[in-house]
Amino acid sequence: MKKNLPLMLGISLLAGLIGTIFWHKNKHEPKAFVGSWFYQTSLEKVHFTIDDNWNLTRNRQPVKTTLVELTPERLILLDEMGYKLTFLLKDDQLSFYDETEMDGVYHILSREELK
């Protein structure tokens, strides 16, 4: 048993090191959601800004949210009323879904140029 102790210790150390590398690699937060965005409906133009801390403004007004999910493809925020605001990134196109909207439509967002 004492002969195998250094071997087991080495394997354990190597496994921990590999796990740490993969954990840090997957821990990188997706920055594709950060920026200013808008979509246009027949009634209005809706503006969003998402900052580095995942704070959200809608039509230049802060929205109190809680981060629910953050992956390279999806950002889900929960507003103060408990509704999900979902941002999806697929094929370099960002779309937005508001759980409160009755039509259930995902809006395609365009990057807003800062003036």
C-alpha positions as CSV (number, residue, x, y, z in Angstrom):
1,M,0.0,0.0,0.0
2,K,2.8,2.4,0.8
3,K,4.3,1.7,-2.6
4,N,1.2,3.0,-4.3
5,L,0.8,6.1,-2.2
6,P,3.1,8.3,-4.4
7,L,1.4,7.0,-7.5
8,M,-2.1,7.7,-6.2
9,L,-1.0,11.1,-4.9
10,G,0.4,12.0,-8.4
11,I,-2.7,10.8,-10.2
12,S,-4.9,12.8,-7.8
13,L,-2.8,15.9,-8.2
14,L,-2.9,15.5,-12.0
15,A,-6.7,15.0,-12.0
16,G,-7.1,18.1,-9.9
17,L,-4.9,20.2,-12.2
18,I,-6.8,19.1,-15.3
19,G,-10.1,19.8,-13.6
20,T,-9.0,23.3,-12.6
21,I,-7.9,24.0,-16.2
22,F,-11.2,23.0,-17.7
23,W,-13.2,24.8,-14.9
24,H,-11.3,28.1,-15.7
25,K,-11.7,27.6,-19.4
26,N,-15.5,27.1,-19.1
27,K,-15.8,29.9,-16.6
28,H,-15.1,32.6,-19.1
29,E,-18.2,34.8,-19.3
30,P,-19.6,35.4,-22.8
31,K,-19.2,39.0,-23.8
32,A,-21.2,38.7,-27.0
33,F,-24.3,40.0,-25.1
34,V,-22.6,43.1,-23.9
35,G,-23.5,46.3,-25.8
36,S,-26.4,48.3,-27.0
37,W,-29.2,46.6,-29.0
38,F,-32.6,47.4,-30.4
39,Y,-35.5,45.9,-32.2
40,Q,-38.4,47.6,-34.0
41,T,-42.1,46.7,-33.8
42,S,-44.9,48.4,-35.6
43,L,-45.6,50.4,-32.4
44,E,-42.1,51.2,-31.0
45,K,-38.4,50.9,-31.2
46,V,-37.1,49.1,-28.1
47,H,-33.5,49.7,-26.9
48,F,-31.4,47.5,-24.6
49,T,-28.0,48.0,-23.1
50,I,-26.2,45.2,-21.3
51,D,-23.0,46.0,-19.4
52,D,-20.1,43.9,-18.2
53,N,-21.9,43.1,-15.0
54,W,-25.0,41.9,-16.8
55,N,-27.0,45.0,-15.7
56,L,-29.8,45.8,-18.1
57,T,-31.4,49.0,-19.3
58,R,-34.6,49.0,-21.5
59,N,-35.3,52.2,-23.3
60,R,-32.6,53.9,-21.3
61,Q,-34.3,53.0,-18.0
62,P,-32.5,50.6,-15.6
63,V,-34.3,47.2,-15.1
64,K,-33.7,45.4,-11.8
65,T,-32.8,41.9,-12.8
66,T,-31.2,38.8,-11.4
67,L,-28.8,36.6,-13.5
68,V,-30.4,33.2,-13.9
69,E,-28.3,31.6,-16.7
70,L,-25.2,32.6,-18.6
71,T,-23.7,30.5,-21.3
72,P,-22.0,31.4,-24.6
73,E,-25.4,30.9,-26.3
74,R,-27.9,32.2,-23.7
75,L,-28.4,35.0,-21.2
76,I,-31.5,34.7,-19.0
77,L,-32.4,37.5,-16.5
78,L,-35.3,37.5,-14.1
79,D,-37.0,40.9,-13.7
80,E,-38.3,42.1,-10.4
81,M,-41.8,40.8,-11.2
82,G,-40.4,37.3,-11.7
83,Y,-40.5,37.2,-15.5
84,K,-37.7,35.8,-17.6
85,L,-35.9,38.0,-20.2
86,T,-34.1,35.7,-22.5
87,F,-31.3,36.7,-25.0
88,L,-30.2,33.9,-27.4
89,L,-27.2,34.0,-29.6
90,K,-27.3,31.7,-32.6
91,D,-25.3,31.9,-35.8
92,D,-24.0,35.4,-34.7
93,Q,-27.5,36.7,-34.5
94,L,-28.9,37.9,-31.1
95,S,-32.6,37.5,-30.4
96,F,-34.7,38.5,-27.4
97,Y,-37.8,37.0,-25.7
98,D,-39.8,38.6,-23.0
99,E,-42.0,36.1,-21.1
100,T,-44.6,38.8,-20.5
101,E,-45.3,39.3,-24.2
102,M,-48.5,37.6,-25.2
103,D,-47.4,36.8,-28.8
104,G,-44.4,34.6,-27.8
105,V,-42.2,36.1,-30.5
106,Y,-38.4,36.2,-30.4
107,H,-37.3,39.6,-31.6
108,I,-34.1,39.8,-33.7
109,L,-31.8,42.4,-32.1
110,S,-29.6,44.7,-34.1
111,R,-26.5,46.3,-32.6
112,E,-27.0,50.0,-31.9
113,E,-24.3,52.3,-32.9
114,L,-23.3,54.8,-30.1
115,K,-23.8,58.4,-31.0
